[in-house]
Amino acid sequence: MEALTAPRFLRTLVGTAALLGAAVAVSAPPRLVVEAPPSLAAYAREVERIEPEVFLPAMELTGLWEPGPVRVLVAPEGSPLARRAPSWAVAFADPAAGTVVLIPTRTPTWPDDGLPDVVRHEVAHVVTFRAAGGRPVPRWFDEGLAMAAGRERAIEDDVREALAILTGPRLRFAQVDGLFHGGRSDASRAYALSSAFFGDLLARHGPAFPARVLRRIAGGETFEEAFRGATGVAFRDESGDFWRSRRSLERWLPLLTSTAAVWLAIVFLSAWAVGVARGRRAARLAAWEAEERAALQHEPLEAGLPEDPGDVGPEGDEDRKKVEDPPLVH
């Protein structure tokens, strides 16, 4: 690929910004219709305060600039709606019904940091469903798009992806979809792999490729047909390229040598050094205490006197008499 010179790069950046500004001007972000019981009204107000612009990345990735309204149901813990989700899930989407269900009393966990991130993620599922014309989309593709449309990436995302790829078995992406139905650890690995693979595809084919795929699916093609038509390569070939590139040391060297990784290593080394120092100090104290106990066991009962009074001779009697007779006072 030809390298961009500085002036050309600036022209490209300005042109992209102009196109995005024009798209924003003609777009209609999804309108949230929030419903909540009185006890959860504070959470409902927090959702209503979310700026519509946060949904623009999902609209750009899907190519759907007028997604329509989305119903948001705020459900209390223990309610029938809350029981439909795993105990660790803060929310779920019912894209066919155009609905997002929030259980706000649960603590958000990765890949979301707070309630606004949760809402952005789940609304992206509804937008993806509508962009595909209601036809099925692989779960990994759906989740990868929702994560790309959510909050900004953090070092935790890179670390989780690296661990999921380097420490686990090489899975076909149909198998990744199955992980979402497992426990929390399986689901976390599925999210990490989905994010990694979707991000790899964005880097290879550009940010417009998901919209092209979804448009073809809406037209009646299967995902594999739509992927090939949108990218020019078969999906199985892309899967192999992904695993070969992501499991090479060179691929993860920038992460391992990043500032965050260096500081993390410093923290671990410092903690290890403190632990070693404390262990050595404890060992020295224990040795000193043992030496003191041994010395006390062999020390005479009265300093300066023989241990056995029977060993005192004539000179000893005279010395003892001098000690016992007090001096005369005149």
Backbone as numpy.savetxt, mean C-alpha at the origin, in Angstrom:
# Nx Ny Nz CAx CAy CAz Cx Cy Cz
12.11 5.39 -30.69 11.26 6.58 -30.69 12.14 7.82 -30.69
11.78 8.81 -31.50 12.57 10.03 -31.60 12.46 10.82 -30.31
13.59 11.31 -29.83 13.59 12.09 -28.60 13.00 13.47 -28.87
12.24 13.98 -27.92 11.63 15.30 -28.05 12.62 16.36 -27.60
12.85 17.37 -28.45 13.64 18.51 -28.03 12.82 19.35 -27.07
13.49 20.28 -26.36 12.79 21.09 -25.37 11.64 21.89 -25.99
11.86 22.64 -27.12 10.74 23.39 -27.69 9.61 22.48 -28.14
9.96 21.34 -28.75 8.92 20.42 -29.22 8.16 19.84 -28.03
8.90 19.52 -26.96 8.24 18.98 -25.77 7.25 20.00 -25.19
7.66 21.27 -25.15 6.78 22.30 -24.61 5.54 22.46 -25.49
5.72 22.41 -26.83 4.56 22.53 -27.72 3.61 21.36 -27.50
4.18 20.15 -27.32 3.35 18.98 -27.08 2.60 19.11 -25.76
3.30 19.60 -24.73 2.66 19.76 -23.42 1.54 20.78 -23.48
1.79 21.91 -24.17 0.75 22.95 -24.29 -0.43 22.42 -25.09
-0.14 21.66 -26.16 -1.23 21.10 -26.96 -2.08 20.12 -26.18
-1.42 19.27 -25.37 -2.16 18.31 -24.54 -3.03 19.03 -23.53
-2.47 20.07 -22.91 -3.24 20.84 -21.93 -4.44 21.51 -22.59
-4.26 22.01 -23.80 -5.37 22.65 -24.50 -6.47 21.65 -24.82
-6.07 20.45 -25.28 -7.07 19.42 -25.58 -7.82 19.01 -24.33
-7.08 18.83 -23.22 -7.73 18.45 -21.97 -8.67 19.55 -21.49
-8.24 20.81 -21.64 -9.11 21.91 -21.24 -10.37 21.96 -22.07
-10.24 21.68 -23.37 -11.43 21.66 -24.23 -12.35 20.53 -23.85
-11.75 19.35 -23.52 -12.58 18.21 -23.13 -13.32 18.49 -21.83
-12.62 19.16 -20.89 -13.27 19.49 -19.62 -14.42 20.46 -19.84
-14.24 21.38 -20.80 -15.27 22.39 -21.03 -16.57 21.78 -21.55
-16.46 20.67 -22.33 -17.67 20.07 -22.91 -18.12 18.85 -22.12
-17.41 18.49 -21.04 -17.75 17.28 -20.30 -18.78 17.59 -19.23
-19.41 16.54 -18.75 -20.37 16.64 -17.65 -20.03 15.55 -16.65
-19.20 15.85 -15.63 -18.81 14.83 -14.65 -20.03 14.21 -13.99
-19.91 12.98 -13.52 -21.05 12.32 -12.90 -21.57 13.09 -11.69
-22.86 13.20 -11.60 -23.49 13.87 -10.46 -23.83 12.81 -9.42
-23.34 13.02 -8.19 -23.56 12.06 -7.13 -24.89 12.34 -6.42
-25.71 11.32 -6.35 -26.99 11.39 -5.63 -26.80 10.58 -4.35
-26.59 11.27 -3.23 -26.20 10.62 -1.99 -27.42 10.38 -1.11
-27.52 9.15 -0.58 -28.59 8.78 0.34 -27.96 8.14 1.57
-28.41 8.59 2.76 -27.83 8.08 4.00 -28.85 8.21 5.13
-28.79 7.31 6.11 -29.65 7.46 7.29 -29.16 8.65 8.12
-30.02 9.19 9.01 -29.63 10.36 9.82 -28.35 10.14 10.61
-28.12 8.92 11.09 -26.93 8.66 11.90 -25.64 8.80 11.11
-25.71 8.74 9.79 -24.51 8.83 8.94 -24.55 10.08 8.07
-25.29 11.07 8.49 -25.45 12.29 7.69 -24.11 13.01 7.49
-23.23 12.96 8.50 -21.94 13.64 8.38 -21.11 13.04 7.24
-21.16 11.72 7.10 -20.44 11.08 6.00 -21.05 11.46 4.66
-22.38 11.55 4.62 -23.05 11.95 3.38 -22.63 13.34 2.95
-22.50 14.26 3.91 -22.07 15.62 3.58 -20.63 15.63 3.06
-19.79 14.74 3.62 -18.41 14.66 3.13 -18.37 14.19 1.68
-19.22 13.25 1.33 -19.28 12.78 -0.06 -19.80 13.88 -0.98
-20.79 14.60 -0.53 -21.37 15.66 -1.36 -20.38 16.79 -1.62
-19.39 16.96 -0.74 -18.40 18.03 -0.91 -17.29 17.66 -1.90
-17.27 16.42 -2.39 -16.24 16.01 -3.35 -16.40 16.80 -4.65
-15.31 17.39 -5.11 -15.35 18.20 -6.33 -15.57 17.31 -7.56
-16.44 17.70 -8.48 -16.69 16.87 -9.68 -15.45 16.64 -10.52
-14.47 17.57 -10.46 -13.28 17.44 -11.30 -12.45 16.20 -10.98
-12.61 15.63 -9.78 -11.79 14.47 -9.44 -12.16 13.26 -10.29
-13.31 13.29 -10.95 -13.73 12.15 -11.77 -13.26 12.28 -13.23
-12.59 13.38 -13.56 -12.14 13.57 -14.93 -11.14 12.51 -15.39
-10.18 12.05 -14.55 -9.28 10.99 -15.03 -10.02 9.73 -15.46
-11.06 9.34 -14.74 -11.83 8.15 -15.14 -12.53 8.40 -16.47
-13.05 9.59 -16.64 -13.73 9.92 -17.89 -12.75 9.94 -19.06
-11.54 10.44 -18.82 -10.54 10.48 -19.88 -10.08 9.07 -20.26
-9.84 8.21 -19.27 -9.38 6.86 -19.57 -10.45 6.03 -20.28
-11.70 6.25 -19.95 -12.78 5.47 -20.56 -13.32 6.10 -21.83
-13.05 7.39 -22.04 -13.59 8.09 -23.21 -15.05 8.45 -23.06
-15.59 8.34 -21.86 -17.00 8.64 -21.62 -17.06 9.99 -20.91
-17.42 11.04 -21.66 -17.38 12.39 -21.13 -18.71 12.84 -20.54
-19.75 12.06 -20.69 -21.04 12.37 -20.06 -21.56 11.08 -19.41
-20.98 10.67 -18.30 -21.33 9.37 -17.71 -22.67 9.33 -17.03
-23.27 10.49 -16.71 -24.57 10.47 -16.06 -24.47 10.41 -14.55
-25.61 10.40 -13.85 -25.60 10.40 -12.39 -25.21 9.04 -11.82
-24.68 9.08 -10.60 -24.32 7.87 -9.86 -24.95 7.96 -8.48
-25.66 6.93 -8.09 -26.31 6.90 -6.78 -25.32 6.36 -5.75
-25.16 7.07 -4.64 -24.25 6.67 -3.57 -25.07 6.39 -2.32
-25.04 5.14 -1.87 -25.77 4.73 -0.67 -24.78 4.59 0.48
-24.99 5.34 1.55 -24.14 5.27 2.74 -24.81 4.30 3.71
-24.17 3.15 3.93 -24.80 2.06 4.68 -24.15 1.89 6.05
-24.93 1.67 7.09 -24.35 1.41 8.42 -23.83 -0.02 8.52
-22.88 -0.23 9.40 -22.35 -1.57 9.65 -23.48 -2.48 10.15
-23.50 -3.72 9.63 -24.52 -4.67 10.03 -25.77 -4.64 9.18
-25.89 -3.65 8.30 -27.06 -3.57 7.43 -26.96 -4.61 6.32
-28.07 -4.94 5.66 -28.02 -5.92 4.55 -27.04 -5.50 3.46
-26.95 -4.21 3.16 -26.01 -3.76 2.14 -24.57 -3.98 2.59
-24.26 -3.68 3.84 -22.89 -3.87 4.35 -22.50 -5.33 4.35
-23.45 -6.21 4.61 -23.14 -7.65 4.64 -22.85 -8.21 3.26
-23.14 -7.46 2.22 -22.84 -7.93 0.87 -21.35 -7.81 0.54
-20.61 -7.04 1.34 -19.18 -6.83 1.10 -18.37 -7.61 2.11
-17.13 -8.01 1.77 -16.24 -8.64 2.76 -16.03 -7.70 3.95
-15.66 -8.27 5.07 -15.54 -7.49 6.30 -14.47 -6.41 6.20
-13.48 -6.57 5.30 -12.41 -5.59 5.17 -12.70 -4.52 4.12
-13.79 -4.69 3.36 -14.10 -3.76 2.27 -14.86 -2.55 2.80
-14.45 -1.37 2.35 -15.10 -0.12 2.77 -16.24 0.24 1.82
-16.21 -0.31 0.62 -17.23 0.05 -0.37 -17.26 -1.01 -1.47
-18.31 -0.96 -2.26 -18.38 -1.76 -3.48 -19.32 -1.07 -4.44
-19.19 -1.43 -5.71 -20.01 -0.82 -6.75 -20.94 -1.87 -7.35
-22.13 -1.44 -7.70 -23.08 -2.24 -8.48 -23.27 -1.49 -9.79
-22.34 -1.67 -10.76 -22.35 -0.84 -11.96 -23.65 -0.95 -12.75
-24.24 -2.15 -12.82 -25.48 -2.30 -13.59 -26.60 -1.43 -13.02
-26.60 -1.26 -11.70 -27.61 -0.40 -11.06 -27.15 1.05 -10.97
-25.93 1.34 -11.40 -25.41 2.69 -11.30 -25.25 3.15 -9.86
-24.87 2.22 -8.98 -24.88 2.50 -7.54 -23.52 2.19 -6.93
-23.13 3.01 -5.97 -21.96 2.79 -5.13 -22.44 2.69 -3.69
-21.99 1.66 -2.97 -22.36 1.47 -1.57 -21.13 1.73 -0.71
-21.26 2.64 0.26 -20.17 2.96 1.18 -20.51 2.45 2.57
-19.52 1.87 3.25 -19.64 1.52 4.66 -18.60 2.38 5.38
-18.90 3.64 5.67 -17.87 4.61 6.09 -17.30 4.37 7.47
-17.96 3.57 8.30 -17.42 3.32 9.64 -16.25 2.35 9.60
-16.00 1.72 8.48 -14.82 0.87 8.32 -13.64 1.73 7.90
-12.44 1.29 8.23 -11.23 2.07 7.95 -10.74 1.77 6.54
-10.58 2.81 5.70 -10.05 2.57 4.35 -8.63 2.02 4.40
-8.35 1.08 3.53 -7.01 0.51 3.41 -6.57 0.59 1.96
-5.29 0.27 1.74 -4.76 0.32 0.38 -5.65 -0.51 -0.56
-5.96 -0.01 -1.77 -5.33 1.11 -2.48 -5.96 2.47 -2.26
-6.81 2.65 -1.27 -7.43 3.94 -1.01 -6.94 4.49 0.32
-6.86 5.83 0.42 -6.36 6.49 1.63 -7.47 7.11 2.47
-8.61 7.39 1.89 -9.69 8.04 2.61 -10.99 7.92 1.85
-12.05 8.47 2.42 -13.37 8.34 1.82 -13.44 8.92 0.40
-12.88 10.11 0.13 -12.91 10.61 -1.25 -12.24 9.68 -2.25
-11.10 9.06 -1.85 -10.44 8.11 -2.75 -11.32 6.90 -3.01
-12.01 6.43 -1.97 -12.91 5.29 -2.13 -14.00 5.61 -3.14
-14.59 6.79 -3.01 -15.67 7.20 -3.92 -15.16 7.29 -5.35
-13.99 7.89 -5.54 -13.42 8.00 -6.89 -13.21 6.62 -7.50
-12.70 5.71 -6.71 -12.43 4.35 -7.20 -13.71 3.66 -7.63
-14.73 3.72 -6.78 -15.97 2.99 -7.09 -16.75 3.65 -8.22
-16.73 4.97 -8.29 -17.41 5.65 -9.41 -16.73 5.28 -10.72
-15.41 5.09 -10.71 -14.70 4.68 -11.94 -15.23 3.34 -12.45
-15.62 2.43 -11.54 -16.20 1.16 -11.99 -17.51 1.39 -12.73
-18.33 2.28 -12.23 -19.61 2.58 -12.89 -19.36 3.20 -14.26
-18.41 4.12 -14.34 -18.11 4.78 -15.62 -17.56 3.77 -16.62
-16.69 2.86 -16.17 -16.15 1.83 -17.06 -17.26 0.93 -17.60
-18.17 0.53 -16.73 -19.29 -0.31 -17.15 -20.12 0.38 -18.23
-20.38 1.65 -18.05 -21.19 2.38 -19.02 -20.43 2.59 -20.33
-19.10 2.82 -20.24 -18.31 2.99 -21.45 -18.25 1.71 -22.27
-18.33 0.55 -21.60 -18.33 -0.75 -22.29 -19.72 -1.16 -22.74
-20.69 -0.30 -22.60 -22.05 -0.63 -23.02 -22.69 -1.71 -22.17
-22.22 -1.87 -20.96 -22.77 -2.89 -20.08 -22.27 -4.29 -20.36
-21.33 -4.43 -21.28 -20.78 -5.74 -21.60 -19.62 -6.08 -20.65
-19.31 -7.37 -20.47 -18.31 -7.76 -19.46 -16.90 -7.30 -19.80
-16.19 -6.88 -18.77 -14.80 -6.46 -18.84 -14.03 -7.26 -17.80
-12.83 -7.76 -18.11 -12.06 -8.51 -17.10 -11.89 -7.70 -15.83
-11.93 -8.38 -14.70 -11.84 -7.69 -13.42 -10.51 -6.96 -13.27
-9.39 -7.57 -13.69 -8.09 -6.93 -13.55 -8.05 -5.62 -14.33
-8.69 -5.60 -15.53 -8.71 -4.39 -16.35 -9.56 -3.32 -15.66
-10.70 -3.73 -15.13 -11.59 -2.81 -14.44 -10.92 -2.21 -13.20
-10.27 -3.06 -12.39 -9.62 -2.57 -11.18 -8.37 -1.74 -11.50
-7.62 -2.16 -12.51 -6.44 -1.38 -12.90 -6.82 0.01 -13.36
-7.89 0.12 -14.14 -8.35 1.42 -14.60 -8.82 2.27 -13.41
-9.57 1.66 -12.49 -10.07 2.41 -11.33 -8.92 2.92 -10.47
-7.84 2.13 -10.33 -6.70 2.57 -9.54 -5.93 3.68 -10.27
-5.82 3.56 -11.59 -5.15 4.61 -12.36 -5.94 5.91 -12.33
-7.26 5.82 -12.21 -8.10 7.01 -12.18 -8.26 7.58 -10.78
-7.73 6.89 -9.78 -7.89 7.33 -8.40 -6.81 8.30 -7.98
-6.33 8.14 -6.77 -5.35 9.06 -6.19 -4.01 8.96 -6.92
-3.13 9.94 -6.62 -1.78 9.92 -7.17 -1.01 8.73 -6.62
-0.12 8.19 -7.45 0.67 7.05 -7.03 1.62 7.43 -5.91
1.92 6.47 -5.04 2.84 6.67 -3.93 3.86 5.55 -3.93
4.91 5.69 -3.11 5.95 4.67 -3.05 5.38 3.33 -2.60
4.32 3.36 -1.77 3.70 2.11 -1.33 3.17 1.30 -2.50
2.62 1.99 -3.52 2.12 1.29 -4.70 3.25 0.53 -5.40
4.40 1.20 -5.58 5.54 0.55 -6.23 6.04 -0.65 -5.42
6.10 -0.49 -4.09 6.60 -1.58 -3.24 5.64 -2.77 -3.31
4.34 -2.51 -3.23 3.37 -3.61 -3.27 3.41 -4.34 -4.62
3.54 -3.58 -5.69 3.62 -4.21 -7.01 4.89 -5.07 -7.11
6.00 -4.54 -6.63 7.25 -5.30 -6.69 7.15 -6.60 -5.91
6.58 -6.54 -4.71 6.44 -7.75 -3.90 5.50 -8.75 -4.55
4.40 -8.25 -5.13 3.43 -9.14 -5.76 4.03 -9.86 -6.96
4.91 -9.19 -7.67 5.49 -9.76 -8.89 6.69 -10.65 -8.58
7.56 -10.19 -7.68 8.81 -10.89 -7.45 8.69 -12.06 -6.47
7.69 -12.04 -5.59 7.61 -13.08 -4.56 6.51 -14.10 -4.80
5.61 -13.86 -5.73 4.51 -14.78 -5.94 4.65 -15.54 -7.25
3.77 -16.51 -7.47 3.83 -17.28 -8.72 3.40 -16.44 -9.91
3.85 -16.82 -11.07 3.46 -16.15 -12.31 2.06 -16.63 -12.68
1.12 -15.71 -12.69 -0.28 -16.05 -12.92 -0.76 -15.52 -14.26
-1.66 -16.28 -14.90 -2.41 -15.73 -16.01 -3.41 -14.74 -15.45
-3.80 -13.77 -16.25 -4.65 -12.74 -15.68 -6.08 -13.19 -15.44
-6.47 -14.29 -16.03 -7.74 -14.90 -15.63 -7.64 -15.43 -14.20
-6.45 -15.89 -13.82 -6.23 -16.35 -12.45 -6.19 -15.16 -11.48
-5.69 -14.02 -11.95 -5.69 -12.83 -11.11 -7.12 -12.45 -10.76
-8.02 -12.55 -11.72 -9.43 -12.27 -11.43 -9.95 -13.15 -10.31
-9.51 -14.40 -10.27 -9.95 -15.31 -9.22 -9.47 -14.92 -7.84
-8.30 -14.25 -7.76 -7.78 -13.84 -6.46 -8.70 -12.85 -5.75
-9.45 -12.07 -6.51 -10.34 -11.09 -5.89 -11.42 -11.75 -5.04
-11.68 -13.02 -5.27 -12.71 -13.72 -4.51 -12.12 -14.45 -3.30
-10.81 -14.29 -3.07 -10.19 -14.93 -1.92 -10.21 -14.03 -0.71
-9.27 -14.26 0.21 -9.18 -13.45 1.42 -8.53 -12.12 1.16
-8.26 -11.41 2.25 -7.69 -10.07 2.12 -6.32 -10.09 1.47
-5.46 -11.04 1.81 -4.12 -11.08 1.23 -4.17 -11.39 -0.26
-5.05 -12.32 -0.66 -5.21 -12.62 -2.08 -5.72 -11.40 -2.84
-6.69 -10.71 -2.27 -7.24 -9.54 -2.92 -6.20 -8.43 -3.05
-5.35 -8.26 -2.03 -4.30 -7.24 -2.10 -3.33 -7.54 -3.23
-2.98 -8.81 -3.39 -2.07 -9.16 -4.49 -2.76 -8.96 -5.84
-4.05 -9.26 -5.91 -4.79 -9.04 -7.15 -4.83 -7.56 -7.52
-5.05 -6.70 -6.54 -5.04 -5.25 -6.80 -3.67 -4.81 -7.30
-2.61 -5.30 -6.64 -1.26 -4.90 -7.03 -0.93 -5.35 -8.45
-1.26 -6.59 -8.80 -0.98 -7.09 -10.14 -1.82 -6.36 -11.18
-3.08 -6.08 -10.86 -3.94 -5.36 -11.81 -3.38 -3.97 -12.08
-2.95 -3.29 -11.03 -2.38 -1.96 -11.19 -1.10 -2.00 -12.01
-0.25 -3.00 -11.74 1.02 -3.11 -12.46 0.79 -3.40 -13.93
-0.10 -4.33 -14.24 -0.30 -4.70 -15.64 -0.98 -3.57 -16.41
-1.99 -2.94 -15.79 -2.66 -1.84 -16.47 -1.69 -0.68 -16.69
-0.86 -0.38 -15.70 0.13 0.68 -15.87 1.13 0.36 -16.96
1.52 -0.91 -17.08 2.44 -1.32 -18.13 1.81 -1.13 -19.51
0.52 -1.45 -19.62 -0.19 -1.27 -20.89 -0.32 0.21 -21.25
-0.57 1.06 -20.25 -0.64 2.50 -20.52 0.70 3.01 -21.04
1.79 2.52 -20.44 3.11 2.95 -20.89 3.40 2.48 -22.31
2.92 1.29 -22.67 3.18 0.74 -24.00 2.31 1.37 -25.09
1.04 1.61 -24.76 0.07 1.98 -25.81 -0.55 3.36 -25.63
-0.19 4.07 -24.57 -0.69 5.42 -24.40 -2.01 5.47 -23.65
-2.36 6.66 -23.11 -3.54 6.78 -22.26 -4.86 6.62 -23.01
-4.84 6.64 -24.34 -6.10 6.50 -25.09 -6.48 5.05 -25.33
-5.59 4.11 -25.06 -5.89 2.72 -25.42 -7.07 2.13 -24.63
-7.26 2.44 -23.32 -8.42 1.87 -22.63 -9.74 2.30 -23.26
-9.84 3.56 -23.68 -11.07 4.04 -24.31 -11.32 3.30 -25.62
-10.26 3.02 -26.39 -10.44 2.29 -27.64 -10.92 0.87 -27.38
-10.36 0.24 -26.35 -10.79 -1.12 -26.01 -12.26 -1.13 -25.58
-12.63 -0.21 -24.71 -14.01 -0.18 -24.22 -14.99 0.15 -25.33
-14.61 1.00 -26.24 -15.48 1.34 -27.37 -15.75 0.12 -28.24
-14.72 -0.69 -28.46 -14.89 -1.90 -29.26 -15.73 -2.94 -28.52
-15.54 -3.03 -27.21 -16.36 -3.96 -26.44 -17.83 -3.53 -26.51
-18.08 -2.24 -26.39 -19.45 -1.74 -26.49 -20.04 -2.04 -27.86
-19.17 -2.15 -28.88 -19.65 -2.47 -30.23 -19.89 -3.94 -30.44
-19.62 -4.79 -29.45 -19.94 -6.20 -29.56 -18.75 -7.14 -29.59
-17.52 -6.62 -29.56 -16.34 -7.49 -29.60 -16.05 -8.04 -28.20
-15.40 -9.21 -28.16 -14.91 -9.72 -26.88 -13.70 -8.89 -26.44
-13.29 -9.08 -25.20 -12.15 -8.29 -24.72 -10.91 -8.60 -25.54
-10.66 -9.88 -25.83 -9.47 -10.25 -26.59 -9.49 -9.63 -27.99
-10.65 -9.64 -28.64 -10.77 -9.02 -29.97 -10.58 -7.51 -29.87
-11.19 -6.91 -28.87 -11.07 -5.46 -28.71 -9.63 -5.06 -28.39
-8.95 -5.85 -27.58 -7.56 -5.55 -27.23 -6.68 -5.62 -28.47
-6.86 -6.66 -29.27 -6.03 -6.80 -30.47 -6.32 -5.67 -31.45
-7.61 -5.32 -31.61 -7.96 -4.24 -32.53 -7.45 -2.89 -32.07
-7.40 -2.69 -30.75 -6.99 -1.39 -30.22 -5.49 -1.23 -30.13
-4.75 -2.36 -30.00 -3.30 -2.28 -29.79 -2.49 -2.87 -30.94
-3.09 -3.74 -31.73 -2.37 -4.39 -32.82 -1.62 -5.63 -32.40
-1.71 -6.04 -31.15 -1.05 -7.25 -30.68 -2.04 -8.09 -29.90
-1.77 -9.40 -29.83 -2.64 -10.29 -29.07 -2.41 -10.10 -27.58
-3.47 -10.26 -26.83 -3.37 -10.05 -25.38 -2.40 -11.02 -24.74
-2.36 -12.27 -25.18 -1.46 -13.24 -24.55 0.00 -12.86 -24.77
0.32 -12.21 -25.92 1.69 -11.77 -26.16 2.07 -10.67 -25.18
1.14 -9.75 -24.94 1.41 -8.67 -23.99 1.62 -9.22 -22.59
0.88 -10.27 -22.22 1.05 -10.86 -20.89 2.46 -11.41 -20.71
2.96 -12.11 -21.74 4.31 -12.66 -21.64 5.36 -11.57 -21.54
5.21 -10.51 -22.34 6.16 -9.40 -22.28 6.17 -8.76 -20.89
4.99 -8.66 -20.30 4.90 -8.06 -18.97 5.71 -8.85 -17.96
5.50 -10.17 -17.90 6.18 -10.98 -16.89 7.68 -11.02 -17.13
8.10 -11.08 -18.39 9.53 -11.11 -18.66 10.21 -9.80 -18.25
9.56 -8.68 -18.52 10.18 -7.40 -18.20 10.12 -7.08 -16.72
9.04 -7.43 -16.06 8.87 -7.06 -14.66 9.66 -7.94 -13.72
10.11 -9.09 -14.16 10.87 -9.96 -13.27 12.38 -9.84 -13.47
12.80 -8.89 -14.26 14.23 -8.67 -14.41 14.71 -7.69 -13.34
15.96 -7.88 -12.88 16.52 -7.01 -11.84 16.60 -5.58 -12.32
16.93 -5.41 -13.61 17.07 -4.05 -14.13 15.76 -3.29 -14.04
14.63 -4.00 -14.14 13.33 -3.33 -14.11 13.05 -2.70 -12.75
13.56 -3.35 -11.68 13.27 -2.86 -10.32 14.43 -2.12 -9.68
15.56 -2.01 -10.43 16.71 -1.32 -9.86 16.41 0.13 -9.49
15.68 0.90 -10.33 15.35 2.27 -9.93 14.58 2.34 -8.62
13.67 1.38 -8.39 12.90 1.38 -7.14 13.81 1.07 -5.95
14.69 0.07 -6.14 15.55 -0.34 -5.03 16.55 0.73 -4.65
16.90 1.59 -5.62 17.88 2.63 -5.36 17.23 4.00 -5.17
15.92 4.04 -5.02 15.23 5.31 -4.83 15.53 5.89 -3.45
15.22 7.18 -3.28 15.45 7.84 -1.99 14.67 7.17 -0.88
13.40 6.81 -1.17 12.58 6.17 -0.14 13.18 4.83 0.28
13.68 4.06 -0.69 14.27 2.76 -0.35 15.54 2.94 0.48
16.33 3.96 0.13 17.56 4.21 0.89 17.23 4.58 2.33
16.26 5.47 2.52 15.89 5.85 3.88 15.30 4.68 4.65
14.52 3.84 3.96 13.98 2.66 4.62 15.10 1.73 5.07
16.12 1.57 4.23 17.26 0.73 4.60 18.01 1.33 5.79
18.13 2.68 5.81 18.80 3.33 6.93 18.04 3.10 8.23
16.72 3.19 8.17 15.91 2.97 9.37 16.09 1.55 9.88
16.04 0.56 8.97 16.21 -0.83 9.39 17.60 -1.07 9.97
18.63 -0.52 9.34 19.99 -0.70 9.83 20.18 -0.04 11.19
19.56 1.13 11.37 19.65 1.81 12.66 18.99 0.99 13.75
17.81 0.46 13.45 17.11 -0.36 14.44 17.92 -1.62 14.76
18.54 -2.22 13.72 19.36 -3.41 13.96 20.57 -3.07 14.82
21.22 -1.92 14.55 22.39 -1.52 15.32 22.02 -1.26 16.78
20.88 -0.60 17.02 20.43 -0.36 18.39 20.18 -1.67 19.11
19.55 -2.62 18.41 19.29 -3.93 19.02 20.56 -4.66 19.37
21.56 -4.61 18.47 22.84 -5.27 18.75 23.54 -4.61 19.94
23.53 -3.27 19.99 24.17 -2.57 21.10 23.51 -2.91 22.43
22.19 -2.96 22.43 21.48 -3.31 23.66 21.79 -4.73 24.09
21.89 -5.64 23.13 22.22 -7.02 23.47 23.60 -7.15 24.08
24.57 -6.44 23.50 25.93 -6.49 24.04 25.99 -5.88 25.44
25.28 -4.78 25.65 25.27 -4.14 26.97 24.65 -5.08 28.01
23.55 -5.74 27.63 22.92 -6.68 28.56 23.86 -7.83 28.89
24.62 -8.30 27.89 25.57 -9.39 28.13 26.69 -8.95 29.08
27.19 -7.71 28.90 28.23 -7.21 29.80 27.73 -7.08 31.23
26.52 -6.53 31.39 25.95 -6.40 32.73 25.78 -7.76 33.40
25.32 -8.75 32.63 25.15 -10.09 33.18 26.49 -10.67 33.61
27.55 -10.45 32.82 28.88 -10.96 33.16 29.41 -10.29 34.44
29.19 -8.95 34.53 29.66 -8.26 35.74 28.92 -8.76 36.99
27.64 -8.97 36.89 26.88 -9.47 38.03 27.36 -10.85 38.45
27.67 -11.69 37.45 28.18 -13.02 37.77 29.52 -12.95 38.48
30.39 -12.05 38.02 31.69 -11.89 38.67 31.54 -11.40 40.11
30.61 -10.44 40.33 30.40 -9.93 41.68 29.88 -11.02 42.61
28.95 -11.84 42.13 28.43 -12.94 42.96 29.53 -13.92 43.30
30.41 -14.24 42.37 31.51 -15.17 42.61 32.49 -14.59 43.63
32.76 -13.27 43.56 33.70 -12.65 44.49 33.14 -12.64 45.90
31.83 -12.40 46.04 31.21 -12.40 47.36 31.25 -13.76 48.02
31.13 -14.81 47.24 31.14 -16.17 47.78 32.51 -16.54 48.36
33.62 -15.97 47.86 34.97 -16.31 48.32 35.58 -15.24 49.21
34.91 -14.19 49.59 35.45 -13.10 50.40 35.42 -13.49 51.87
36.51 -13.21 52.73 36.53 -13.52 54.17 35.40 -12.80 54.90
34.99 -13.39 56.05 33.88 -12.82 56.80 34.26 -11.47 57.39
35.55 -11.26 57.90 35.96 -10.00 58.49 37.35 -9.65 57.97
37.42 -8.53 57.31 38.67 -8.14 56.68 39.76 -7.94 57.71
40.97 -8.41 57.45 42.12 -8.20 58.32 42.28 -9.25 59.38
41.31 -10.19 59.58 41.40 -11.25 60.58 41.41 -12.59 59.89
42.09 -13.55 60.45 42.07 -14.90 59.86 40.67 -15.46 59.88
40.37 -16.32 58.92 39.05 -16.92 58.84 38.83 -17.91 59.97
39.90 -18.57 60.51 39.78 -19.61 61.57 40.42 -19.04 62.84
39.64 -18.73 63.90 40.24 -18.18 65.14 41.24 -19.12 65.77
41.14 -20.43 65.52 42.08 -21.39 66.13 43.49 -21.25 65.63
43.69 -20.51 64.55 45.03 -20.35 63.99 45.81 -19.22 64.65
45.22 -18.53 65.66 45.89 -17.39 66.27 46.97 -17.87 67.24
48.21 -17.39 67.11 49.34 -17.79 67.94 49.56 -16.82 69.09
50.69 -16.93 69.77 50.99 -16.03 70.90 51.07 -14.58 70.49
51.69 -14.35 69.33 51.74 -12.96 68.87 50.37 -12.44 68.61
49.52 -13.30 68.16 48.16 -12.88 67.87 47.42 -12.53 69.13
47.67 -13.27 70.24 46.98 -12.95 71.49 47.40 -11.57 71.98
48.69 -11.27 71.85 49.17 -9.97 72.32 48.56 -8.84 71.50
48.49 -9.05 70.20 47.90 -8.03 69.33 46.44 -7.82 69.66
45.72 -8.92 69.91 44.29 -8.81 70.21 44.11 -8.07 71.52
45.01 -8.29 72.52 44.89 -7.63 73.82 45.07 -6.13 73.65
46.03 -5.74 72.79 46.25 -4.32 72.55 45.02 -3.67 71.94
44.37 -4.40 71.08 43.18 -3.85 70.44 42.05 -3.74 71.41
41.89 -4.77 72.30 40.74 -4.81 73.19 40.90 -3.84 74.38
42.19 -3.55 74.90 42.41 -2.64 76.04 42.38 -1.21 75.56
41.45 -0.39 76.00 41.40 1.00 75.52 42.52 1.82 76.16
42.95 2.87 75.52 44.02 3.72 76.09 43.50 4.44 77.35
44.41 4.69 78.25 44.07 5.41 79.47 43.93 6.89 79.19
42.99 7.44 79.86 42.76 8.87 79.71 43.22 9.56 80.98
44.13 10.49 80.87 44.64 11.21 82.05 43.96 12.56 82.14
